[in-house]
Amino acid sequence: MTQSFVRVTHLSEVDHKRPTYVAIGSFDGVHLGHQALLRAMVARARQDGARAAALTFFPHPRRVMQTLPARFYLTTLDDRVQLLAEQGIDLIVTHPFDDEVRQIRAADFVDQLLAALDMRQLWGGNNIALGYKREGDVPFLRQQGAEKGFTVETMTDLVEWDGAPASSRRVREALAAGDMATVNGCLGRRHSVRGPVVKGDQRGRTIGFPTANLALWDELLLPGYGVYATYAAIHGRRFAAATNVGVRPTVNGGGVTIEAHLLDFDEDIYGEEVRLEFVGRIRPEMKFDGLAALKGQIMADVGEVRRMAR
């Protein structure tokens, strides 16, 4: 259960100073490596009677400094905050990253952290770097700490899953490939998305498989096109679901959609929020010779979902 926490959108909004240990990073996905870092910091903060804080930048610095795909993020910002809070963080700063922030010198940003938080420890990965052109690397930050009264803590060992480090990049690549075993393994939980149910073309209902069409944030990275075994959570209830991610080539569906057929469920949920947890991919998206062939395949897909969701 998540403890109470405070969320602010800028260091200037922190309403009081107290000895604080702070972890800084993008934390996209809050994967196993992030979790290990955050939990280690929280344990040390609890031991020393300090506040545990996490500062995450939004948008992602690479979104500002590079050209990235339109869909890039592993979670929405709100979900990232919730996942950070679940690690025991007391204060979460979703600090903006823009052209003004990217020009801040590393020493000046350290001074802001000290002034706003009374920072006593700064935590991050071995590649942590702050400030203009990432000038504030670990040696620089340690020198600043010696001069200004804080220490720098980094994790020397990368957290691995299945023989390779868990990283946001690895999760993105596996997600795009529909490799949910790697995605879920690196995250330490099932990958999930959530959004309100909106009206689609209702073609699924005409062949006996009504679907909930989810509206998702347009910068969220989606699983590779295909049919997935999922769980759909709505109003505190949970249903197995066959979920299609893609462009529905059999019916010339047009744009990308996420449509979930909830098993053993027949209710009007337009406008309601649904969270989908991805268990595994059943098959890639395919084009069939007409609706009869599509219906037959969906029946087989539903059978596979029942097997995987046991």
C-alpha positions in Angstrom: 0.0 0.0 0.0 1.3 3.4 -1.0 2.1 5.7 1.9 1.1 9.4 1.8 3.5 11.6 -0.2 3.7 15.1 -1.4 3.9 16.0 -5.1 5.1 19.3 -6.5 6.0 20.4 -10.0 9.0 22.6 -9.2 11.6 22.9 -6.6 10.3 26.3 -5.7 7.0 24.7 -4.6 8.6 22.7 -1.7 7.1 24.3 1.3 9.6 23.5 4.0 13.3 22.4 4.3 14.4 19.4 6.2 17.3 17.0 5.8 16.6 15.3 2.5 18.1 12.4 0.5 17.1 12.9 -3.1 17.3 10.6 -6.1 17.4 12.3 -9.6 16.5 10.6 -12.8 14.0 10.3 -15.6 12.7 7.1 -14.0 10.6 6.2 -17.1 9.0 2.9 -16.4 10.3 2.7 -12.8 12.0 -0.6 -13.7 13.9 -3.0 -11.4 17.0 -0.8 -11.5 15.1 2.3 -10.5 13.3 0.4 -7.8 16.6 -0.9 -6.3 18.1 2.6 -6.2 15.0 4.2 -4.7 14.5 1.5 -2.1 18.1 1.7 -1.0 17.8 5.4 -0.6 14.5 5.2 1.3 16.0 2.6 3.7 19.0 4.9 4.4 16.7 7.9 4.8 14.5 6.1 7.3 17.5 5.0 9.2 18.9 8.5 9.4 15.6 10.3 10.0 15.7 12.1 6.7 13.1 12.8 4.1 13.3 10.6 0.9 12.7 12.6 -2.3 12.7 11.8 -6.0 13.1 14.5 -8.7 12.1 13.4 -12.2 12.2 15.6 -15.2 9.2 16.1 -17.5 9.3 16.2 -20.4 12.1 13.7 -20.8 15.4 15.7 -21.4 15.9 13.7 -24.6 12.5 15.0 -25.8 13.9 18.5 -25.6 17.4 17.9 -26.9 16.8 15.2 -29.6 14.3 14.2 -32.2 12.4 11.2 -30.7 9.5 9.1 -32.0 6.1 10.6 -31.2 5.4 7.6 -28.9 8.2 7.3 -26.5 7.2 7.1 -22.8 6.6 3.9 -20.9 4.2 5.4 -18.5 2.2 8.6 -18.2 3.6 11.1 -15.7 0.8 10.4 -13.2 1.5 6.7 -13.3 5.2 7.4 -12.9 4.5 9.4 -9.8 2.4 6.6 -8.4 5.1 4.0 -9.1 7.7 6.3 -7.4 5.4 6.7 -4.4 5.1 2.9 -4.1 8.9 2.8 -3.4 8.3 4.7 -0.2 9.2 8.2 -1.5 8.0 11.1 0.7 8.4 14.0 -1.8 8.1 13.8 -5.6 9.2 16.7 -7.8 8.1 16.5 -11.4 10.5 19.2 -12.5 10.0 20.8 -15.9 12.7 20.4 -18.5 12.9 23.0 -21.2 15.4 25.2 -22.9 15.8 27.4 -19.9 16.4 24.5 -17.5 18.9 22.8 -19.9 21.1 26.0 -19.8 21.4 25.9 -16.0 25.0 25.2 -14.9 25.4 22.1 -12.7 26.8 24.1 -9.7 23.7 26.4 -9.8 21.3 23.4 -10.0 23.1 21.9 -7.0 22.6 25.2 -5.1 18.9 25.1 -6.0 18.6 21.6 -4.5 20.4 22.7 -1.4 18.2 25.8 -1.0 14.9 24.0 -1.6 15.5 20.7 0.1 18.4 20.9 2.5 19.9 18.1 0.5 22.3 15.8 2.5 22.6 13.0 0.0 22.3 12.9 -3.8 21.5 9.5 -5.3 21.6 8.4 -8.9 22.9 5.8 -11.3 26.6 5.6 -12.3 25.9 7.8 -15.3 24.1 10.6 -13.5 24.9 14.0 -14.9 23.3 17.3 -14.2 23.3 20.8 -15.7 24.5 22.4 -18.9 25.8 19.8 -21.4 25.7 17.2 -18.6 28.8 18.8 -17.0 27.7 17.7 -13.5 29.0 14.2 -13.7 29.8 12.0 -10.6 33.3 13.4 -10.0 32.0 17.0 -10.3 29.1 16.3 -8.0 31.4 14.7 -5.4 33.6 17.7 -5.5 30.5 19.9 -5.0 29.4 17.7 -2.1 32.8 18.1 -0.4 32.5 21.9 -0.7 28.8 22.2 0.2 28.1 19.5 2.7 26.4 16.6 0.9 27.5 13.2 -0.3 26.8 11.4 -3.6 25.6 7.8 -3.6 25.6 5.7 -6.8 24.7 2.1 -7.4 27.8 0.2 -8.6 26.0 -3.0 -9.6 23.4 -2.9 -12.4 20.2 -4.8 -11.7 19.7 -7.6 -14.2 16.8 -9.7 -15.5 17.5 -12.8 -17.5 21.2 -12.1 -17.9 21.1 -8.5 -19.0 20.6 -5.1 -17.2 17.1 -3.9 -16.7 16.9 -0.5 -18.4 14.3 1.8 -19.9 15.9 1.3 -23.4 15.6 -2.4 -23.1 12.0 -2.2 -22.0 11.2 0.1 -24.9 12.8 -2.3 -27.4 11.0 -5.3 -25.9 7.7 -3.5 -25.8 7.9 -2.5 -29.5 8.7 -6.2 -30.3 5.7 -7.5 -28.3 8.1 -9.4 -26.0 6.0 -9.1 -22.8 8.1 -11.6 -20.9 11.1 -9.3 -21.1 9.0 -6.2 -20.5 7.3 -7.6 -17.4 10.5 -9.1 -16.1 12.5 -5.9 -16.3 9.6 -3.9 -14.7 9.0 -6.4 -12.0 5.3 -6.2 -12.7 2.9 -6.4 -15.6 3.1 -3.6 -18.0 -0.2 -1.6 -18.0 -2.0 1.2 -19.7 -5.1 3.0 -18.8 -7.6 5.3 -20.4 -11.3 6.1 -20.9 -13.5 3.9 -23.1 -14.5 5.7 -26.2 -16.9 4.8 -29.0 -15.3 3.1 -32.0 -17.0 1.8 -35.1 -18.7 -1.0 -33.0 -17.9 -3.6 -35.7 -16.8 -6.1 -33.1 -20.3 -6.2 -31.6 -21.7 -7.3 -35.0 -19.6 -10.4 -35.0 -20.2 -11.3 -31.4 -17.1 -9.8 -29.8 -17.8 -6.3 -28.5 -14.7 -4.4 -27.5 -13.7 -1.5 -25.3 -11.8 1.0 -27.3 -9.4 2.9 -25.1 -8.2 6.4 -25.6 -4.6 6.7 -24.6 -2.1 9.5 -24.3 -0.6 10.0 -27.7 3.0 10.0 -26.4 2.7 6.6 -24.8 4.7 3.8 -26.4 2.4 1.0 -27.4 3.1 -2.8 -27.5 4.0 -4.0 -31.0 0.9 -4.7 -33.2 -0.8 -7.9 -32.3 -3.3 -9.7 -30.0 -2.5 -9.9 -26.3 -3.8 -11.8 -23.3 -4.5 -9.1 -20.8 -6.4 -8.3 -17.6 -8.9 -5.4 -17.6 -9.5 -3.6 -14.3 -12.7 -1.5 -14.0 -14.5 -0.4 -10.8 -12.4 -2.7 -8.6 -13.2 -5.7 -10.7 -10.8 -7.6 -13.0 -11.6 -9.6 -16.2 -9.5 -11.5 -18.6 -9.5 -9.9 -22.0 -8.3 -10.4 -25.5 -6.7 -7.1 -26.6 -5.8 -6.0 -30.1 -3.2 -3.4 -30.7 -2.9 -2.1 -34.2 -4.6 -0.8 -37.3 -7.2 -3.6 -37.9 -6.2 -4.4 -41.5 -9.1 -6.8 -42.2 -11.6 -4.0 -41.9 -9.3 -1.1 -43.0 -9.4 0.3 -39.5 -7.2 3.3 -40.2 -5.4 4.7 -37.2 -3.9 2.7 -34.3 -6.3 1.5 -31.7 -6.3 -0.6 -28.5 -9.4 -2.6 -28.3 -10.1 -5.1 -25.5 -12.8 -7.8 -25.6 -13.5 -8.5 -21.9 -14.4 -12.1 -21.3 -17.7 -12.9 -19.6 -18.6 -9.2 -19.5 -21.5 -7.3 -21.1 -21.9 -3.8 -19.7 -22.0 -0.3 -21.0 -18.7 1.3 -19.9 -18.4 4.2 -22.3 -16.6 7.0 -20.6 -15.3 4.7 -17.8 -11.6 4.3 -17.2 -10.1 0.8 -17.8 -6.6 -0.3 -16.9 -5.1 -3.1 -19.0 -2.3 -5.4 -17.7 -0.4 -7.2 -20.4 0.3 -10.9 -19.8 1.7 -12.0 -23.1 1.3 -11.7 -26.9 -0.8 -14.4 -28.6 0.0 -13.6 -32.2 1.0 -10.7 -34.5 -1.7 -8.6 -36.1 -2.9 -10.2 -39.4 -5.2 -9.6 -42.3 -8.0 -12.1 -42.9 -10.1 -12.9 -45.9 -13.3 -11.4 -44.5 -15.2 -11.2 -41.2 -16.0 -14.9 -41.0 -12.3 -15.8 -40.9 -11.6 -13.0 -38.5 -14.4 -14.2 -36.2 -13.0 -17.7 -36.3 -9.5 -16.4 -35.3 -10.9 -14.3 -32.5 -12.6 -17.4 -31.1 -9.3 -19.1 -31.0 -7.7 -16.0 -29.5 -10.3 -16.0 -26.7 -9.5 -19.7 -26.0 -5.8 -18.9 -25.7 -6.6 -15.9 -23.3 -8.6 -18.3 -21.1 -5.6 -20.6 -21.0 -3.0 -17.9 -20.3 -5.2 -16.1 -17.7 -5.8 -19.2 -15.5 
